[in-house]
Amino acid sequence: MEETIMEIILNAGNARSMSLLAIKEARKGEYEKADHYLSEAKNAANLAHKSQTALITEEVSGNPQVVSLWMVHAQDHLMTALAIRDLAIEIIGYGKGLEERISYLEGKMEK
């Protein structure tokens, strides 16, 4: 079980880091790189979720899991990573929208 918990922590941490890198790239206007990092964040979050599901499946199958501080820590990492990824998607979408509007308005003003 400890190995599975560590997989959750590791992959959730990677998802969080990739989401934050996506925001950094978007701030520079590098939206392709931002989208790449968001994709990597999704993959890492999916791996963490797969590990979490394995623990839940064990519990449902009649093999009670010990709720340790490690387990709580892993769940905290996963939920935080998912929330940051959701926010990154919204922030990047907002930035893309603003950039499109500015380009549109600049084009209109030049005419």
C-alpha distance (Angstrom), angle and dihedral (degrees) to the residues before:
residue distance angle dihedral
M1 . . .
E2 3.82 . .
E3 3.79 90.6 .
T4 3.80 91.2 53.3
I5 3.80 91.2 48.8
M6 3.80 90.1 51.3
E7 3.82 89.7 50.5
I8 3.81 89.0 55.3
I9 3.81 92.0 49.7
L10 3.81 93.8 45.3
N11 3.79 96.9 46.3
A12 3.80 94.1 41.1
G13 3.80 89.2 51.1
N14 3.80 89.8 51.0
A15 3.81 90.6 49.5
R16 3.79 90.6 51.3
S17 3.81 92.6 48.2
M18 3.81 93.1 47.7
S19 3.82 90.8 50.1
L20 3.79 91.6 52.3
L21 3.81 90.9 47.3
A22 3.80 88.2 51.8
I23 3.80 90.2 56.0
K24 3.82 91.0 48.5
E25 3.79 91.6 52.3
A26 3.80 91.7 46.9
R27 3.80 90.2 52.9
K28 3.81 87.0 59.0
G29 3.81 90.9 48.5
E30 3.80 91.8 -109.1
Y31 3.80 96.0 135.4
E32 3.81 96.3 161.0
K33 3.80 90.0 56.5
A34 3.80 89.7 44.4
D35 3.81 90.6 53.4
H36 3.79 90.0 48.4
Y37 3.81 91.0 53.7
L38 3.80 90.8 46.9
S39 3.79 88.8 53.5
E40 3.81 90.1 50.4
A41 3.81 89.3 48.4
K42 3.79 90.3 52.7
N43 3.80 91.8 50.3
A44 3.81 92.4 49.5
A45 3.81 92.0 46.3
N46 3.80 89.7 50.6
L47 3.80 90.4 53.3
A48 3.80 90.8 50.0
H49 3.79 90.8 47.7
K50 3.82 90.3 49.6
S51 3.82 89.5 55.5
Q52 3.79 90.7 47.0
T53 3.81 89.9 50.7
A54 3.81 89.9 52.7
L55 3.81 89.9 57.8
I56 3.78 92.0 46.5
T57 3.81 91.0 48.8
E58 3.80 89.8 53.6
E59 3.80 90.1 51.8
V60 3.80 93.3 48.1
S61 3.81 90.0 47.5
G62 3.79 90.0 62.3
N63 3.81 98.7 -95.2
P64 3.80 103.8 119.7
Q65 3.79 114.9 -142.5
V66 3.77 122.0 -138.4
V67 3.79 109.8 -120.3
S68 3.77 102.6 -138.6
L69 3.77 132.9 169.8
W70 3.81 86.2 -101.6
M71 3.80 90.0 57.2
V72 3.81 91.9 49.1
H73 3.80 90.0 47.4
A74 3.81 91.1 51.3
Q75 3.78 92.4 49.8
D76 3.79 90.3 48.7
H77 3.80 90.7 52.1
L78 3.79 92.3 49.5
M79 3.79 95.8 47.7
T80 3.81 91.6 46.6
A81 3.80 91.7 48.9
L82 3.80 91.6 50.6
A83 3.80 92.2 48.4
I84 3.81 92.7 48.5
R85 3.79 91.1 48.7
D86 3.81 91.3 51.1
L87 3.80 90.3 49.7
A88 3.81 91.7 46.3
I89 3.80 90.1 54.8
E90 3.80 90.6 51.9
I91 3.80 94.9 44.3
I92 3.79 92.8 48.8
G93 3.80 91.6 46.2
Y94 3.79 89.5 51.1
G95 3.81 91.0 50.5
K96 3.80 92.3 49.2
G97 3.78 90.6 49.5
L98 3.79 92.8 50.3
E99 3.77 91.7 48.5
E100 3.81 90.9 51.2
R101 3.81 92.0 48.9
I102 3.79 92.4 48.4
S103 3.81 91.3 49.2
Y104 3.78 90.2 48.8
L105 3.81 93.2 49.2
E106 3.78 93.0 45.4
G107 3.79 89.3 52.0
K108 3.78 91.5 50.3
M109 3.76 93.2 48.8
E110 3.82 92.9 52.4
K111 3.82 92.2 57.5
